[in-house]
Every structure is written in C-alpha cells, then in structure tokens.
Amino acid sequence: MPSTHLPMPLPHRHHQKAAEGWLMLGNPIEAMAELDLIPDIYRQRMDVLTLHWTVCSALRRWDEAWTVANAQWALYPEAVESWIHRSYAARRHTGGSIAKAFGLLEPAVDRFPQEPILRYNLACYLARMGQDEEAWQRFQQALERGDPLEFRTMALADEDLQSLWPRIALMS
C-alpha cells in the first residue's frame, strides 16, 4: 500500500487531532509542534498535507507552504485544494507573484469546470493585475456555479477584489 494511503495508527492520529485543535484555538506554533511528531511515512497523506499547509499559511511560512503545496499537488492532482494551495503559496513564497499564481491555477478550470472557488480566486488574481473586465467575468462565473450571496459577501470583504466592489455592491 502506498504511504499516501496508509491508515495512521495511534498515537500519530492523536498528534494530528491535537494539531487541528491547536489551529482551531489560534495557536499555529503548537499545531506545528504536534505535526512535527508525525513520522514521515504518514506526512504524505492528503489530510496531513492539507493540515501542514494550513499551519504554514497561518504562520506565514510561505516558502514551506510552497514546498508542501507542490508535494500535495504532485500526489493529489485530483483534489481541487491541491491546485488552490499551490497557487496561493505561489503568490507569496520567495520569488512568487500574482501572475505565477494565476498561471498555475488557470489550468484547473478545465479539470474542475463546476468548482466556483477556482473562478473566484482567478478573479482575485486578475483584479490585482489590473484586468478588471476579465476579473468581473470570472467573478460572474463563480456566482453562476456557487452560492451568489456567499460569494458577494466574501468579495466585499476581500481586498483583492476592491476594484470590483462598486459593481458587486450594486448587485441584487
């Protein structure tokens, strides 16, 4: 059985649950300490990679998040969050950029045609690059595929979409 699918025995599951708990309590440093206690053989599991990426993100350790996201994407390209994590980290890691993040995420649209958050994130990247009309189109596509109220509310709090706020605020 590949290590990516190995069931995680106790006490390692306890470390994973403890890391999740520390993260929910707003203490990513303790969450990382718990993750560090999980043996390497179990660190390639999707759930552990996702947790590791989330902790890195909370700690703003973007270079480490980039490494984790690339491993996650290589092992689990069928998981939309692998693509999202990779592009998010690509924007923030050393040498990263919004254009790089956009370029890595855009191919996921063909792979996951009904996933609204992909289009939402692409709209954010396009808006940040000053391509407001293209951003508006992607945002509209996100609304068509997801909960319009949820996405409008999220967008009005997202500074990446600030250039679109007047148009979003006029939507009914």
ABEGO torsion letter per residue (X at the ends): XBAAABBBBOAAAAAAAAAAAAAAAGBAAAAAAAAAABBAAAAABAAAAAAAAAAAAAAGBAAAAAAAAAAAAAABAABAAAAAAAAAAAAABBGBBAAAAAAAAAAAAAABAABAAAAAAAAAAAAAAGBAAAAAAAAAAAAAABBAAAAAAAAAABAAAAAAAAAAAABX
